[in-house]
Amino acid sequence: MRFAIAIPQLYPDGSFSPADFRGYLERAESLGVYESAWTQEAAFGSNPQLSPLEMMTYAAACTATLRLGCAVFVTTQNSPVHLAKALASLDQLSGGRVEVGVGSGGPQRPFAAFGLSPDRYLARFTEGIELMKALWTSSPVTFEGEFFQLKDIPIEPKPYQRPHPRLWFGGSAEAAVRRGVRLCDGFFGGGQSPTSAFAAQVSVARAVLAASGRSEGFGPGQFPIAKRIYIGLDPAGRVRARTRMNAALEAVYGRRVAAIESAAVAGTLPECVAGVREVIKAGAELILFTPLFDAHEHMERIATELIPALA
């Protein structure tokens, strides 16, 4: 098993403290149990969430060994050229510590705000991923697609990691999981997916892997499976933990959603250990712990109490 921690991104106007942010990441790294730290992307919303790429860049300057990722970039709303360039640059700056999550975002995203149409958004998603890979591995690049065209254009430098950083796919529908396994290097179950739904997604991913002769794992050419867990540890008990968790989820998603609330793990330490074990049993090889309140306290308690109790 591998474990990861979320990078705090929620900062009301003027509240960001560089010293506190650095301290959080330095402590997470020094604890020695977290392999990586992750952001997520949400361009819109009333929650004061700072953008992922900038947070990853700041985190890279605060750390030396933690891998740094985003689960996920909604690539249909990003220019694949700009995103590929930025991620290659960050991979160089961090010495090859970048992990890249990608997702289509679904048809209900506000495409018009980005000057785009929702028409054929899946085709644009697929083509955008193919273009990013080409930009990372070829020079010069010639690309003749439906949405993007380049003719003998060099883009340097390439990513530090070769052939490119691991691409994780985030999605939930069966067709999306099948597409992601074909296009990417790993699957990342969302925090909003209940464990039973995640188990079904893992089953689909494993079937596609088996059909293509690929294997699970973190080795060269292998395909790892991960899951984000919204977690709320509270020694006062399940009721308070669940109340705080549901309020935090409502702030993130803009409304209360029973399925998302059921996906979160909240309660006392034994209750949280049991919930995490269920996710591991469902197929997760990497757990991304995402506290939605008391981030510093959670980072410590997960490392010193919860993870050891999983052994």
N, C-alpha and C positions, 0 to 999 in steps of 0.2 A: 504493500500500500504506500501511496504517496499522499502528502497533505499540503494544502495551500491555504492562504489567508487573503481576505479581501483587502484592497487598498482603500482607506477611507476617502470618500469623494464628496460627502455632503457637508458643505460649509456655507452658512448664511453669509451675506455680504459683509466683508471685513473681518470675518472670524478666523480665517486661515492663519495658523501659526507655523512658520517654517521650522522652528525648533521642535515643536510637538510632533510634526509630521516626520521629521528626520528621526526623532527618538523612537517613534512607533516602528519605523522600518528597521532601524538598527537593532532594536530589541527583537523584532520578529526574526531577523537574520541570526542573531546571536543565540536564540533558543535552540537552533539546530534541527527542528522538526519540520519546518515549513520549507518545501522545495521551491515554492513560487508564490508570488503575490499578484493579484488580478484586479483589474478595473472592469467597468461595463459602460456601454454607451447609451445615452439618452439625450438627444439634442433638445427635446422639448419637455416641458413639465414644470409644475410649481415647486418641486423639490430643488433645492440649490445644489445641484450636482455638477461638479467640475468635469471637464471633458477628459476622456481616457488617455489620449496620446500624450497630452501635456503632463498628466499625473504619472504616467509610466516614465516619461523622460526625467521628471523631478525625482522619482523613485530610483532611477538608475544612478543618479548622482549621489544618492544617499546610501547605496548598498554596493556590495562587491560580488556576492555569490547568488542572491535570490534571482530566480528567473522571473520575468515580468510579462504579464499578458493582459489581454482584453477579451472578455467573453460576454458579448461578441460585438465586433464592428458590424453595423448594418451597411454592408458594402454597396447595396443598391442606392444608397443615399450619399455615397462617397465616390469621388473620382478615383478609379483604380490606379491611374498614373500618379496622382498626388499621394494616395495612401501607400502605394508600393515604394515610392521615393522616401516618404517619411519613415516607414518601418525599416527600410534598408539602412537609413541614416541612424536610427535608434539602435539597430542591431550592431552597427559599427561602434557607436558611442558606448554601448553596454558590454562590449566584448562578446557578443553572441548569446545574449540572455533573453531574447524576445520570443514570446509565444503569441500566435495570432489566431483569434477566434473570429469566424465570419458567419453571417447569417443574412437571409434575404429580407427579413423584417415583416414579411407578409403583405397582402394586398391593401391593407387598411392604413398603411403609413401615409403621412402627408407629403406625397411625392411632389405635389405642385409647389410646395415651399422651397424645393430644391431645383425648380425649373424642369421637372421630369413628369412623365406620364406613368401611371401604374400599368399601362398596357405592356404586356410581355416582360414584366419585371423579373420573372424567373429566368428568361432567356438572357436578360441583361446581367443578372446575378452570375449565371454560369460563365458568360463571356468575360465578365469582369475578373473572375477568379483566374481564368485561363490567361488573361492579359497580364495580371500581376505576376504569375509564375513566369511568363515569357520575359517580363522586364527584369526579373531577378536572376534569370539563368542564361539569357542570350544577349549578345551585343555585336553589331547593332540589332535593333528589333524591327522586324516587319510583321505587321499584324493586320489582316483583312477580315474584320468582323462586321456584324450587322450594326453594332453600336459604336465600335471603336476601330480606328484605322491609324496605323503608323507605317512609315516607309523609311527603312534604313536609318533609324534614329538610335544613337547610342545613349544609354543611361548608366552612369557610374556614380558611386561605387555600388557593387552588388552587396547583398547582405553578408555579414561576417560568417553566418552559418551557411553551409553548403549542403544541398543546392539552394535552400532557402529555409527560413524559420518554419517550424511545424505549424500547419494550418489545421485548426480545430473547427469542426462544423457544429453550429447550434441550431436545433430545430426539433419539432415534436411530431408532426404528422409522418405517417409511414413513408409516403413518397419523398418527403423532405429528408428523412434519415437515409433512405436508399441513395438519393442524390448526393448527400454529404459524404457518405462512405466512398462513393466513386470519385468525388472531386478532391477530398481532403485527406489528412493524415491522422485524424483523431475525432472522436465524438464527445461533445460537451452537453450533458443534460442540463436544462435550465432549472433555476431555483423555483420556478412556478410549477414544475411538473411533479405531481405526487409520485411516491416511490413505485406504486403499481404501474403508473404510466411509463416511468423511466425503465422499469423492468421489461415492458413490452417493446420500448424503443431499442433497448440493448439486444433483445431477441432478433429484431429486424436487422440491426447492424451486424450481428454475428452471422446471420444467414447470408448476407451480401458478402461479408469477408470470406466465409467458407467457399462460396461459389467462385470467388476470384482467386482463391489460393493464398489469401493473406491471413496473418495471425495477429492476435491481440498482444499488447505489451508496449514497452517503451524502447525496445531495441531498434537497431537500424532496420528500416523497412516495415516495422510493426505498427500496429494501430491501437493506441490506448483509448480507454473510455473513462470519462470524468463526469462528475455531477456537482453542481453548486447546491449547497445547503444553506438556506436562511436559518440561522441558529440563535436561540435565546436561552442562555443558561441563567437560572435564577434560583438561589438557595431558598428564597421565600416560598417557592412552590410553583406548581404548574399553572394555577389560576393567574397569578400575577405575571408569570412569564408569557402566557398566552395572550393576556390582555395587552401587554406592551408590544408583543410581536404583531398582533393584528392591527394595532394602531400604526405601527411603523410600515407594515405592508400597505395599508390604505394610503399612507402618504406617498409611497413609491408608485403604486399603480393607479392612484386617483379614485379608487373605490374599493369596497370590500368584495372579495371573490372567494367563495368557500373553498374551491379547489386549490387556490394558491395558499390559503391559510392552512389547509390540511397538508400541504407539501412541506411547510416549515417545521422544524424540529425545535420544540420549546418545552422547558420544564426544569426539573432538578437534574443534577449530574447523572444519576442512574437512568432517568427517563431519556435524556439526550443521548447517552451512550447506546441505549436500545434503538433509538431512531436512526442513529448513524450506522449501526450494525445492519439494519434492514437495507439501507442504501448500498452498503458494501456487498451484502448478499445478492442484491439485484444486479450487480455487475460492475460497480464503480471501482476503478483502479487508482483514481485520484479524486480526493474530496476537497472541494473549495469551500471552506467555512466562510460564511458571510454574515457577520453580526449586523443587526440593524439598530442596535443601541449599545452603549458602553463598549465601544470598539476596543479600547486599550485593555480593559479588564477581560473581555472575551479572548483577545489574542493570548493573554497570559494563561488563563484558565484552560483554554482548549489545549495549549501546548503542555501544561504541567499536570493537568488532571484528566481531561477527556481522552486525549490520544493514548496516554499510558493505559487507561482503563479498557481500551479496545483490544489490547494484546491478549 
